[in-house]
Amino acid sequence: MRVALLLPLTTLLLGLVVGVQWQTQAQRSPIAARYSADLADAANVMQREQDGLRAEVTALRAQLDSVQDHAARLDDRAAALKRQIDEMRAGSGLTPQRGEGVVVTLDDGRLPANAPRRSIELAIVHSQDITDVFNAAWKAGARGIAVNGERITSATACVGATIQINGRLMSPPFVVSVLGPSDQLLRALGDQSALREIKRRSELYGLRLALERSADLTLPAYTGAIPARHAVPR
């Protein structure tokens, strides 16, 4: 009977998580209506609102974890299901990870203000550069990635001239923590065939790229919204 009561509670908490995540995404658009406000102030207000909603999502996930842990102690089938869920959460970046790896740092070059406009554009870090680092790291055997404290998952979006990752505004330097075999990662990312365009711009325009081995990296859990496209009742 106690397990039967826990299942509806789990469903309710899961619904609350999805609902808050939907609200997080739905509230990204009002910036277009704030024409009278200073753009930077509006962005800061929206960032604070989003941080608050993300904290709500994190708290609801913690409650859901507590319910699942309690159910697993009462029923063997629930315990088996909990183990499967934990494995999927780890593979999806929803739990912290720790181990050796490599830190890749990207930063804007320091060109004089009177430098040609095109040179200045090529000296700064763009969202595509960060995405290129992600792709090269996955290809080199990364087991997990975070940038400036934001975990990278299949739900991550890295967009904009003013770079946003998982909906959070970021500014350089961009510190990309790559968890995995450090020797293999350093060898692959240091190869001239990897990150070729970034390395070219580093030599010609001063865009800053640094690779560093780390014996102890900690990646946080992903706390952003998880897109829910459809659900199938069973």
C-alpha positions, -999 to 999 in steps of 0.1 A, spaced: 0 0 0 28 24 9 45 18 -25 11 24 -42 9 58 -25 45 67 -34 39 62 -72 13 90 -75 35 112 -55 64 105 -78 42 113 -108 31 146 -92 67 157 -85 77 148 -120 49 168 -133 60 198 -112 95 195 -125 83 195 -162 60 224 -154 87 246 -139 110 237 -168 83 248 -192 79 280 -173 117 286 -175 116 284 -213 84 303 -217 98 333 -197 128 338 -220 108 357 -246 95 388 -227 128 406 -233 114 416 -267 86 435 -250 108 454 -226 117 481 -252 118 509 -227 143 492 -204 180 493 -209 190 460 -226 217 451 -201 194 457 -171 167 436 -188 191 408 -194 202 409 -158 166 408 -146 158 379 -168 190 361 -157 180 364 -120 144 352 -128 159 322 -147 183 314 -118 154 314 -94 134 290 -116 164 267 -120 167 266 -82 131 255 -81 138 228 -106 168 216 -86 148 215 -54 119 195 -71 144 171 -85 159 166 -50 124 158 -37 118 134 -66 151 117 -57 141 114 -21 108 97 -31 125 73 -54 151 64 -27 123 57 -2 104 36 -27 135 16 -35 139 7 1 103 -7 2 101 -27 -29 126 -48 -49 111 -38 -83 113 -2 -73 150 -7 -63 158 -22 -97 140 6 -115 160 31 -93 193 16 -104 183 19 -140 173 55 -135 206 63 -118 225 48 -147 205 69 -172 209 101 -151 247 96 -149 249 90 -187 227 121 -193 249 145 -172 223 148 -144 247 138 -117 281 153 -108 313 136 -121 349 137 -108 382 124 -122 412 133 -143 410 153 -175 420 184 -194 411 221 -190 407 241 -223 407 279 -219 394 302 -246 398 340 -243 395 370 -265 427 384 -280 439 419 -269 440 439 -301 441 477 -301 409 496 -307 421 509 -340 428 474 -354 407 465 -385 372 454 -377 376 420 -393 408 414 -372 389 422 -340 361 399 -350 386 370 -356 403 377 -323 372 371 -301 356 339 -290 324 330 -308 298 303 -299 309 282 -328 345 281 -313 331 267 -280 310 242 -299 341 231 -319 359 224 -286 330 203 -274 329 183 -306 367 177 -306 366 167 -269 338 142 -274 356 128 -304 388 125 -283 371 104 -257 356 128 -232 333 113 -206 318 146 -195 322 184 -202 314 216 -184 321 252 -193 323 280 -167 304 257 -143 276 247 -167 273 210 -175 271 202 -212 245 176 -223 224 168 -253 200 195 -242 227 222 -241 224 251 -265 254 274 -271 243 304 -290 246 341 -296 272 368 -301 268 375 -264 273 338 -256 246 319 -237 251 283 -226 221 265 -212 203 299 -212 229 315 -190 248 346 -202 286 341 -201 317 362 -208 353 353 -215 374 335 -205 356 303 -212 370 275 -191 361 241 -206 366 212 -182 368 179 -200 367 148 -180 385 117 -195 419 101 -200 442 132 -198 470 118 -220 446 108 -247 428 141 -246 459 162 -246 474 143 -275 442 146 -295 434 182 -288 470 193 -292 472 177 -327 475 203 -354 445 187 -372 422 194 -342 407 229 -336 426 240 -367 407 273 -372 410 283 -336 447 276 -336 451 296 -368 433 326 -353 454 322 -322 486 326 -342 473 354 -365 450 375 -343 459 366 -307 428 346 -298 439 328 -266 438 290 -265 454 270 -236 454 233 -228 462 221 -193 462 186 -177 442 182 -145 444 153 -121 412 162 -103 383 177 -121 347 180 -108 318 185 -132 285 197 -117 252 181 -126 232 197 -154 205 219 -138 189 234 -170 156 225 -185 150 191 -201 130 194 -233 99 172 -231 86 166 -267 61 139 -260 52 112 -235 38 77 -240 15 63 -213 21 27 -203 
